[in-house]
Amino acid sequence: MRPLSANPFSRLLLLAALLAAGTEAAEQDFSAVQITSMPVSGNVHLLPGTGAGNIAVSLGADGVLMVDDQFAPLADKIKAEIARLGGQSPRLLLNTHFHADHSGGNERFADAATIIAHENVRVRLLDPEAPRAPAALPLLTYADGLSLHFNGEEIRLIHLPHGHTDGDSAVWFTASNVLHMGDEYVVGGFPFVDLLSGGSVEGLIENHERLVGQLPDDIKIIPGHGPLSTKAEMQAWIGMVKTTAGLVMEQVVRGRSLEQIKAQGLPPEFAAYGTGFINEAAWIDAIYRSSVNP
């Protein structure tokens, strides 16, 4: 794994981002948020995120397995929706990565659930400058890949290195034919590449190219954010990522500055991708900095 950045300024930025995420969750009014669900395929249900990451839940004879858990204040509502589906408190909780909108509820489920994630998730959550409660830490970690056998199917955790972060996992429900991608894939917007947490644009692209050949064409894909998706839609999205990254890199090779590249911008056909969490300027910045400081 890549260590946490040794650059003091980078670490300050990372700490500020983590503290901001925690403050935002603490200050946000979650009273109006409704947790709903929809069946996806086989054992798997989707609990769509409202300003937070999408949750996948497997229900069956072995109990409940959950992928991601949004923010802590939503835990009771998540538990209530799982109960409405006929499940009990999750026995297993998988984190696709460490960001608070996907793992913020860990300690609220840790009394009944074993938390599992890539080893770098635990490292990030142990950062002494932005520590999480001990109960929020993964109990089981893995390095390259892990298979769980639960509710009658193999559930594969696949490490996607240095993409969104350095600790991302895709979770493949093999019999249900469902894949949870975490924030390695977000529908309809530019990706968030967390350069301060081991992410890179090149790694994100490589992860998709490595993974897509393993997937059946009819697999149902749960993105980190956005509606249920398909393999074809995800391939089109990563095509957009590759194209826009290539356009920026052409300018880098020509010796243009970051400010010049931002001033020129991307072609208008990509404008719609910049209306979400990551705008065009932030995406250009990520591509530029990922290329000049790998």
Short mmCIF file of the C-alpha atoms (twelve columns), coordinates in Angstrom:
data_MODEL
# 
_entry.id   MODEL 
# 
loop_
_atom_site.group_PDB 
_atom_site.id 
_atom_site.type_symbol 
_atom_site.label_atom_id 
_atom_site.label_alt_id 
_atom_site.label_comp_id 
_atom_site.label_asym_id 
_atom_site.label_seq_id 
_atom_site.Cartn_x 
_atom_site.Cartn_y 
_atom_site.Cartn_z 
_atom_site.pdbx_PDB_model_num 
ATOM 1   C CA . MET A 1   0.000   0.000   0.000   1 
ATOM 2   C CA . ARG A 2   0.992   3.614   -0.356  1 
ATOM 3   C CA . PRO A 3   1.558   5.235   3.029   1 
ATOM 4   C CA . LEU A 4   -0.425  8.237   4.124   1 
ATOM 5   C CA . SER A 5   1.084   11.274  2.445   1 
ATOM 6   C CA . ALA A 6   4.232   12.485  4.144   1 
ATOM 7   C CA . ASN A 7   3.771   15.965  2.661   1 
ATOM 8   C CA . PRO A 8   2.638   18.204  5.572   1 
ATOM 9   C CA . PHE A 9   0.450   20.361  3.331   1 
ATOM 10  C CA . SER A 10  -1.185  17.297  1.774   1 
ATOM 11  C CA . ARG A 11  -1.831  15.814  5.183   1 
ATOM 12  C CA . LEU A 12  -3.354  19.095  6.313   1 
ATOM 13  C CA . LEU A 13  -5.694  19.041  3.334   1 
ATOM 14  C CA . LEU A 14  -6.625  15.428  4.041   1 
ATOM 15  C CA . LEU A 15  -7.290  16.164  7.694   1 
ATOM 16  C CA . ALA A 16  -9.433  19.157  6.757   1 
ATOM 17  C CA . ALA A 17  -11.444 17.029  4.345   1 
ATOM 18  C CA . LEU A 18  -12.026 14.303  6.927   1 
ATOM 19  C CA . LEU A 19  -12.982 16.774  9.618   1 
ATOM 20  C CA . ALA A 20  -15.284 18.575  7.208   1 
ATOM 21  C CA . ALA A 21  -17.022 15.322  6.336   1 
ATOM 22  C CA . GLY A 22  -17.527 14.523  10.004  1 
ATOM 23  C CA . THR A 23  -18.740 18.035  10.776  1 
ATOM 24  C CA . GLU A 24  -21.125 17.986  7.835   1 
ATOM 25  C CA . ALA A 25  -22.623 14.701  9.015   1 
ATOM 26  C CA . ALA A 26  -22.908 15.980  12.597  1 
ATOM 27  C CA . GLU A 27  -24.557 19.235  11.548  1 
ATOM 28  C CA . GLN A 28  -26.798 17.917  8.776   1 
ATOM 29  C CA . ASP A 29  -30.469 17.450  9.588   1 
ATOM 30  C CA . PHE A 30  -31.271 13.831  8.734   1 
ATOM 31  C CA . SER A 31  -34.814 13.942  10.104  1 
ATOM 32  C CA . ALA A 32  -36.371 14.277  6.651   1 
ATOM 33  C CA . VAL A 33  -34.257 11.537  5.048   1 
ATOM 34  C CA . GLN A 34  -36.236 8.441   4.168   1 
ATOM 35  C CA . ILE A 35  -34.506 5.097   3.711   1 
ATOM 36  C CA . THR A 36  -36.241 2.994   1.077   1 
ATOM 37  C CA . SER A 37  -35.294 -0.175  -0.766  1 
ATOM 38  C CA . MET A 38  -35.805 -1.971  -4.029  1 
ATOM 39  C CA . PRO A 39  -35.080 -5.554  -5.086  1 
ATOM 40  C CA . VAL A 40  -32.159 -5.893  -7.474  1 
ATOM 41  C CA . SER A 41  -31.675 -9.601  -8.199  1 
ATOM 42  C CA . GLY A 42  -31.479 -12.835 -6.230  1 
ATOM 43  C CA . ASN A 43  -30.783 -12.135 -2.559  1 
ATOM 44  C CA . VAL A 44  -29.772 -8.508  -3.112  1 
ATOM 45  C CA . HIS A 45  -31.689 -5.316  -2.363  1 
ATOM 46  C CA . LEU A 46  -30.569 -1.742  -2.948  1 
ATOM 47  C CA . LEU A 47  -31.046 0.969   -0.312  1 
ATOM 48  C CA . PRO A 48  -30.415 4.132   -2.369  1 
ATOM 49  C CA . GLY A 49  -28.331 6.850   -0.799  1 
ATOM 50  C CA . THR A 50  -29.754 10.316  -0.264  1 
ATOM 51  C CA . GLY A 51  -26.647 12.479  -0.213  1 
ATOM 52  C CA . ALA A 52  -24.690 9.418   0.861   1 
ATOM 53  C CA . GLY A 53  -23.480 6.176   -0.660  1 
ATOM 54  C CA . ASN A 54  -25.705 3.393   -1.952  1 
ATOM 55  C CA . ILE A 55  -26.179 0.372   0.321   1 
ATOM 56  C CA . ALA A 56  -26.548 -3.223  -0.839  1 
ATOM 57  C CA . VAL A 57  -28.179 -5.792  1.433   1 
ATOM 58  C CA . SER A 58  -28.223 -9.579  1.025   1 
ATOM 59  C CA . LEU A 59  -31.020 -11.335 2.911   1 
ATOM 60  C CA . GLY A 60  -31.325 -15.091 3.271   1 
ATOM 61  C CA . ALA A 61  -31.022 -18.154 5.461   1 
ATOM 62  C CA . ASP A 62  -27.646 -17.059 6.857   1 
ATOM 63  C CA . GLY A 63  -28.958 -13.655 7.883   1 
ATOM 64  C CA . VAL A 64  -28.094 -10.191 6.577   1 
ATOM 65  C CA . LEU A 65  -24.935 -9.004  4.876   1 
ATOM 66  C CA . MET A 66  -24.675 -5.271  4.175   1 
ATOM 67  C CA . VAL A 67  -22.335 -3.309  1.907   1 
ATOM 68  C CA . ASP A 68  -21.659 0.225   3.240   1 
ATOM 69  C CA . ASP A 69  -23.726 2.050   5.868   1 
ATOM 70  C CA . GLN A 70  -23.909 5.780   5.053   1 
ATOM 71  C CA . PHE A 71  -23.787 8.232   8.010   1 
ATOM 72  C CA . ALA A 72  -24.214 7.267   11.674  1 
ATOM 73  C CA . PRO A 73  -27.427 9.305   12.249  1 
ATOM 74  C CA . LEU A 74  -29.174 7.165   9.611   1 
ATOM 75  C CA . ALA A 75  -28.385 3.819   11.272  1 
ATOM 76  C CA . ASP A 76  -31.760 3.392   12.978  1 
ATOM 77  C CA . LYS A 77  -33.603 4.148   9.746   1 
ATOM 78  C CA . ILE A 78  -31.429 1.666   7.872   1 
ATOM 79  C CA . LYS A 79  -32.100 -0.991  10.519  1 
ATOM 80  C CA . ALA A 80  -35.839 -0.286  10.292  1 
ATOM 81  C CA . GLU A 81  -35.850 -0.751  6.521   1 
ATOM 82  C CA . ILE A 82  -33.919 -4.021  6.807   1 
ATOM 83  C CA . ALA A 83  -36.468 -5.191  9.392   1 
ATOM 84  C CA . ARG A 84  -39.286 -4.244  7.002   1 
ATOM 85  C CA . LEU A 85  -37.646 -6.492  4.421   1 
ATOM 86  C CA . GLY A 86  -37.710 -9.333  6.960   1 
ATOM 87  C CA . GLY A 87  -34.080 -9.159  8.081   1 
ATOM 88  C CA . GLN A 88  -32.366 -8.687  11.416  1 
ATOM 89  C CA . SER A 89  -29.272 -6.676  12.298  1 
ATOM 90  C CA . PRO A 90  -26.503 -7.375  9.770   1 
ATOM 91  C CA . ARG A 91  -24.080 -10.169 10.651  1 
ATOM 92  C CA . LEU A 92  -21.506 -8.979  8.140   1 
ATOM 93  C CA . LEU A 93  -20.766 -5.394  7.108   1 
ATOM 94  C CA . LEU A 94  -18.474 -4.736  4.135   1 
ATOM 95  C CA . ASN A 95  -16.944 -1.298  3.512   1 
ATOM 96  C CA . THR A 96  -16.152 -0.452  -0.117  1 
ATOM 97  C CA . HIS A 97  -13.776 2.273   1.185   1 
ATOM 98  C CA . PHE A 98  -13.213 4.539   4.194   1 
ATOM 99  C CA . HIS A 99  -15.073 7.771   3.335   1 
ATOM 100 C CA . ALA A 100 -17.671 8.747   5.914   1 
ATOM 101 C CA . ASP A 101 -20.665 8.673   3.558   1 
ATOM 102 C CA . HIS A 102 -19.982 4.937   3.126   1 
ATOM 103 C CA . SER A 103 -18.549 3.907   6.507   1 
ATOM 104 C CA . GLY A 104 -19.861 6.561   8.899   1 
ATOM 105 C CA . GLY A 105 -22.331 4.172   10.491  1 
ATOM 106 C CA . ASN A 106 -19.810 1.419   11.264  1 
ATOM 107 C CA . GLU A 107 -19.847 1.745   15.043  1 
ATOM 108 C CA . ARG A 108 -23.666 1.760   15.090  1 
ATOM 109 C CA . PHE A 109 -23.702 -1.720  13.526  1 
ATOM 110 C CA . ALA A 110 -20.574 -3.150  15.172  1 
ATOM 111 C CA . ASP A 111 -22.446 -4.679  18.125  1 
ATOM 112 C CA . ALA A 112 -23.899 -7.365  15.840  1 
ATOM 113 C CA . ALA A 113 -21.808 -7.163  12.663  1 
ATOM 114 C CA . THR A 114 -18.286 -8.216  11.771  1 
ATOM 115 C CA . ILE A 115 -16.835 -5.370  9.690   1 
ATOM 116 C CA . ILE A 116 -14.736 -6.424  6.693   1 
ATOM 117 C CA . ALA A 117 -12.716 -4.221  4.323   1 
ATOM 118 C CA . HIS A 118 -9.439  -3.880  2.501   1 
ATOM 119 C CA . GLU A 119 -6.485  -3.452  4.852   1 
ATOM 120 C CA . ASN A 120 -5.960  0.172   3.777   1 
ATOM 121 C CA . VAL A 121 -9.439  1.074   5.034   1 
ATOM 122 C CA . ARG A 122 -8.365  0.171   8.548   1 
ATOM 123 C CA . VAL A 123 -5.142  2.148   8.105   1 
ATOM 124 C CA . ARG A 124 -7.068  5.228   6.983   1 
ATOM 125 C CA . LEU A 125 -9.568  4.948   9.841   1 
ATOM 126 C CA . LEU A 126 -6.651  4.669   12.289  1 
ATOM 127 C CA . ASP A 127 -5.124  7.958   11.138  1 
ATOM 128 C CA . PRO A 128 -4.252  9.635   14.481  1 
ATOM 129 C CA . GLU A 129 -5.080  13.071  13.092  1 
ATOM 130 C CA . ALA A 130 -8.668  12.079  12.285  1 
ATOM 131 C CA . PRO A 131 -9.340  8.945   14.348  1 
ATOM 132 C CA . ARG A 132 -12.538 6.926   14.365  1 
ATOM 133 C CA . ALA A 133 -13.897 5.035   17.356  1 
ATOM 134 C CA . PRO A 134 -12.376 1.540   17.800  1 
ATOM 135 C CA . ALA A 135 -15.759 -0.049  17.078  1 
ATOM 136 C CA . ALA A 136 -15.754 1.557   13.625  1 
ATOM 137 C CA . LEU A 137 -12.608 -0.292  12.537  1 
ATOM 138 C CA . PRO A 138 -12.759 -3.367  10.309  1 
ATOM 139 C CA . LEU A 139 -12.198 -6.542  12.310  1 
ATOM 140 C CA . LEU A 140 -11.208 -8.567  9.247   1 
ATOM 141 C CA . THR A 141 -9.087  -7.157  6.424   1 
ATOM 142 C CA . TYR A 142 -7.684  -8.547  3.198   1 
ATOM 143 C CA . ALA A 143 -4.888  -7.612  0.783   1 
ATOM 144 C CA . ASP A 144 -5.814  -8.705  -2.756  1 
ATOM 145 C CA . GLY A 145 -9.128  -10.550 -2.695  1 
ATOM 146 C CA . LEU A 146 -11.513 -12.416 -0.424  1 
ATOM 147 C CA . SER A 147 -14.447 -14.775 -0.910  1 
ATOM 148 C CA . LEU A 148 -17.343 -15.073 1.526   1 
ATOM 149 C CA . HIS A 149 -19.934 -17.837 1.280   1 
ATOM 150 C CA . PHE A 150 -23.199 -16.442 2.590   1 
ATOM 151 C CA . ASN A 151 -26.874 -16.862 1.773   1 
ATOM 152 C CA . GLY A 152 -26.152 -19.593 -0.747  1 
ATOM 153 C CA . GLU A 153 -23.671 -17.750 -2.943  1 
ATOM 154 C CA . GLU A 154 -20.047 -16.734 -3.201  1 
ATOM 155 C CA . ILE A 155 -19.548 -13.036 -2.519  1 
ATOM 156 C CA . ARG A 156 -16.200 -11.786 -3.814  1 
ATOM 157 C CA . LEU A 157 -14.367 -8.728  -2.528  1 
ATOM 158 C CA . ILE A 158 -12.068 -7.491  -5.277  1 
ATOM 159 C CA . HIS A 159 -9.399  -4.921  -4.459  1 
ATOM 160 C CA . LEU A 160 -9.312  -2.032  -6.940  1 
ATOM 161 C CA . PRO A 161 -5.926  -0.442  -6.192  1 
ATOM 162 C CA . HIS A 162 -5.187  3.284   -6.364  1 
ATOM 163 C CA . GLY A 163 -8.410  4.345   -8.070  1 
ATOM 164 C CA . HIS A 164 -10.913 6.320   -6.005  1 
ATOM 165 C CA . THR A 165 -8.669  5.663   -2.956  1 
ATOM 166 C CA . ASP A 166 -6.032  3.025   -2.178  1 
ATOM 167 C CA . GLY A 167 -8.489  0.824   -0.284  1 
ATOM 168 C CA . ASP A 168 -11.416 0.331   -2.664  1 
ATOM 169 C CA . SER A 169 -13.336 -2.912  -2.955  1 
ATOM 170 C CA . ALA A 170 -15.856 -4.034  -5.535  1 
ATOM 171 C CA . VAL A 171 -18.319 -6.549  -4.074  1 
ATOM 172 C CA . TRP A 172 -19.594 -9.199  -6.485  1 
ATOM 173 C CA . PHE A 173 -22.642 -11.278 -5.546  1 
ATOM 174 C CA . THR A 174 -21.876 -14.042 -8.022  1 
ATOM 175 C CA . ALA A 175 -25.149 -16.023 -8.017  1 
ATOM 176 C CA . SER A 176 -27.385 -12.975 -7.719  1 
ATOM 177 C CA . ASN A 177 -25.372 -11.408 -10.581 1 
ATOM 178 C CA . VAL A 178 -24.972 -8.051  -8.830  1 
ATOM 179 C CA . LEU A 179 -21.845 -5.921  -8.412  1 
ATOM 180 C CA . HIS A 180 -21.446 -3.049  -5.923  1 
ATOM 181 C CA . MET A 181 -18.688 -0.754  -7.233  1 
ATOM 182 C CA . GLY A 182 -18.441 1.777   -4.422  1 
ATOM 183 C CA . ASP A 183 -17.140 5.147   -5.589  1 
ATOM 184 C CA . GLU A 184 -15.014 3.598   -8.316  1 
ATOM 185 C CA . TYR A 185 -18.181 4.264   -10.362 1 
ATOM 186 C CA . VAL A 186 -20.698 7.070   -9.989  1 
ATOM 187 C CA . VAL A 187 -23.553 7.477   -12.447 1 
ATOM 188 C CA . GLY A 188 -23.839 10.684  -14.439 1 
ATOM 189 C CA . GLY A 189 -20.903 12.654  -13.058 1 
ATOM 190 C CA . PHE A 190 -17.148 13.015  -13.127 1 
ATOM 191 C CA . PRO A 191 -15.397 10.701  -10.625 1 
ATOM 192 C CA . PHE A 192 -13.969 11.829  -7.320  1 
ATOM 193 C CA . VAL A 193 -10.347 10.697  -7.281  1 
ATOM 194 C CA . ASP A 194 -9.012  11.183  -3.758  1 
ATOM 195 C CA . LEU A 195 -5.377  11.894  -4.574  1 
ATOM 196 C CA . LEU A 196 -4.549  12.457  -0.917  1 
ATOM 197 C CA . SER A 197 -5.738  8.951   -0.039  1 
ATOM 198 C CA . GLY A 198 -3.825  6.994   -2.662  1 
ATOM 199 C CA . GLY A 199 -6.230  7.473   -5.560  1 
ATOM 200 C CA . SER A 200 -5.192  8.155   -9.148  1 
ATOM 201 C CA . VAL A 201 -6.926  8.708   -12.463 1 
ATOM 202 C CA . GLU A 202 -4.696  6.166   -14.197 1 
ATOM 203 C CA . GLY A 203 -5.469  3.598   -11.495 1 
ATOM 204 C CA . LEU A 204 -9.203  4.190   -11.814 1 
ATOM 205 C CA . ILE A 205 -9.056  3.519   -15.544 1 
ATOM 206 C CA . GLU A 206 -6.856  0.442   -15.097 1 
ATOM 207 C CA . ASN A 207 -9.218  -0.965  -12.460 1 
ATOM 208 C CA . HIS A 208 -12.174 -0.756  -14.824 1 
ATOM 209 C CA . GLU A 209 -10.258 -2.260  -17.724 1 
ATOM 210 C CA . ARG A 210 -9.105  -5.152  -15.552 1 
ATOM 211 C CA . LEU A 211 -12.529 -5.810  -14.052 1 
ATOM 212 C CA . VAL A 212 -14.863 -5.396  -16.997 1 
ATOM 213 C CA . GLY A 213 -13.629 -8.478  -18.839 1 
ATOM 214 C CA . GLN A 214 -14.599 -10.655 -15.873 1 
ATOM 215 C CA . LEU A 215 -18.207 -9.477  -15.755 1 
ATOM 216 C CA . PRO A 216 -21.188 -11.029 -17.542 1 
ATOM 217 C CA . ASP A 217 -22.938 -8.630  -19.906 1 
ATOM 218 C CA . ASP A 218 -26.234 -8.801  -17.992 1 
ATOM 219 C CA . ILE A 219 -24.796 -8.045  -14.536 1 
ATOM 220 C CA . LYS A 220 -26.631 -5.429  -12.495 1 
ATOM 221 C CA . ILE A 221 -24.313 -2.750  -11.128 1 
ATOM 222 C CA . ILE A 222 -24.792 -0.684  -7.980  1 
ATOM 223 C CA . PRO A 223 -22.679 2.480   -8.237  1 
ATOM 224 C CA . GLY A 224 -21.354 4.373   -5.242  1 
ATOM 225 C CA . HIS A 225 -23.840 7.123   -6.050  1 
ATOM 226 C CA . GLY A 226 -26.700 7.195   -8.524  1 
ATOM 227 C CA . PRO A 227 -29.309 4.753   -9.825  1 
ATOM 228 C CA . LEU A 228 -28.894 1.064   -10.588 1 
ATOM 229 C CA . SER A 229 -26.779 0.637   -13.693 1 
ATOM 230 C CA . THR A 230 -25.586 -1.831  -16.316 1 
ATOM 231 C CA . LYS A 231 -22.246 -3.037  -17.633 1 
ATOM 232 C CA . ALA A 232 -22.779 -1.157  -20.905 1 
ATOM 233 C CA . GLU A 233 -23.517 2.075   -19.039 1 
ATOM 234 C CA . MET A 234 -20.443 1.653   -16.855 1 
ATOM 235 C CA . GLN A 235 -18.284 1.029   -19.932 1 
ATOM 236 C CA . ALA A 236 -19.628 4.208   -21.534 1 
ATOM 237 C CA . TRP A 237 -18.821 6.124   -18.332 1 
ATOM 238 C CA . ILE A 238 -15.234 4.914   -18.139 1 
ATOM 239 C CA . GLY A 239 -14.936 5.764   -21.830 1 
ATOM 240 C CA . MET A 240 -15.838 9.341   -20.873 1 
ATOM 241 C CA . VAL A 241 -13.210 9.248   -18.118 1 
ATOM 242 C CA . LYS A 242 -10.533 8.028   -20.548 1 
ATOM 243 C CA . THR A 243 -11.460 10.562  -23.218 1 
ATOM 244 C CA . THR A 244 -11.478 13.573  -20.919 1 
ATOM 245 C CA . ALA A 245 -8.297  12.450  -19.188 1 
ATOM 246 C CA . GLY A 246 -6.649  12.092  -22.587 1 
ATOM 247 C CA . LEU A 247 -7.712  15.586  -23.623 1 
ATOM 248 C CA . VAL A 248 -6.194  17.088  -20.488 1 
ATOM 249 C CA . MET A 249 -3.013  15.034  -20.824 1 
ATOM 250 C CA . GLU A 250 -2.532  16.288  -24.377 1 
ATOM 251 C CA . GLN A 251 -2.433  19.798  -22.947 1 
ATOM 252 C CA . VAL A 252 -0.018  18.733  -20.189 1 
ATOM 253 C CA . VAL A 253 2.363   17.255  -22.772 1 
ATOM 254 C CA . ARG A 254 2.207   20.532  -24.686 1 
ATOM 255 C CA . GLY A 255 3.436   22.283  -21.558 1 
ATOM 256 C CA . ARG A 256 0.272   24.180  -20.750 1 
ATOM 257 C CA . SER A 257 -0.321  25.182  -17.139 1 
ATOM 258 C CA . LEU A 258 -3.200  23.980  -15.007 1 
ATOM 259 C CA . GLU A 259 -4.751  27.442  -15.159 1 
ATOM 260 C CA . GLN A 260 -4.564  27.489  -18.971 1 
ATOM 261 C CA . ILE A 261 -6.138  24.048  -19.232 1 
ATOM 262 C CA . LYS A 262 -8.965  25.012  -16.893 1 
ATOM 263 C CA . ALA A 263 -9.554  28.231  -18.854 1 
ATOM 264 C CA . GLN A 264 -9.916  26.252  -22.081 1 
ATOM 265 C CA . GLY A 265 -12.117 23.640  -20.419 1 
ATOM 266 C CA . LEU A 266 -13.489 20.434  -21.893 1 
ATOM 267 C CA . PRO A 267 -15.658 20.122  -25.019 1 
ATOM 268 C CA . PRO A 268 -19.326 21.003  -24.429 1 
ATOM 269 C CA . GLU A 269 -20.529 17.408  -24.802 1 
ATOM 270 C CA . PHE A 270 -19.058 16.680  -21.363 1 
ATOM 271 C CA . ALA A 271 -20.711 19.622  -19.593 1 
ATOM 272 C CA . ALA A 272 -23.507 17.541  -18.051 1 
ATOM 273 C CA . TYR A 273 -20.975 15.457  -16.108 1 
ATOM 274 C CA . GLY A 274 -19.831 18.549  -14.231 1 
ATOM 275 C CA . THR A 275 -23.150 19.375  -12.590 1 
ATOM 276 C CA . GLY A 276 -22.686 16.997  -9.644  1 
ATOM 277 C CA . PHE A 277 -20.280 16.729  -6.732  1 
ATOM 278 C CA . ILE A 278 -17.191 17.102  -8.958  1 
ATOM 279 C CA . ASN A 279 -17.389 20.016  -11.402 1 
ATOM 280 C CA . GLU A 280 -15.318 20.371  -14.560 1 
ATOM 281 C CA . ALA A 281 -12.575 22.423  -12.921 1 
ATOM 282 C CA . ALA A 282 -12.160 19.875  -10.103 1 
ATOM 283 C CA . TRP A 283 -11.977 17.007  -12.600 1 
ATOM 284 C CA . ILE A 284 -9.340  18.782  -14.704 1 
ATOM 285 C CA . ASP A 285 -7.417  19.485  -11.508 1 
ATOM 286 C CA . ALA A 286 -7.503  15.794  -10.521 1 
ATOM 287 C CA . ILE A 287 -6.281  14.672  -13.948 1 
ATOM 288 C CA . TYR A 288 -3.485  17.229  -13.978 1 
ATOM 289 C CA . ARG A 289 -2.280  16.527  -10.453 1 
ATOM 290 C CA . SER A 290 -2.582  12.769  -10.909 1 
ATOM 291 C CA . SER A 291 -0.324  13.001  -13.966 1 
ATOM 292 C CA . VAL A 292 2.342   15.350  -12.617 1 
ATOM 293 C CA . ASN A 293 2.505   13.844  -9.109  1 
ATOM 294 C CA . PRO A 294 1.860   10.101  -9.435  1 
# 
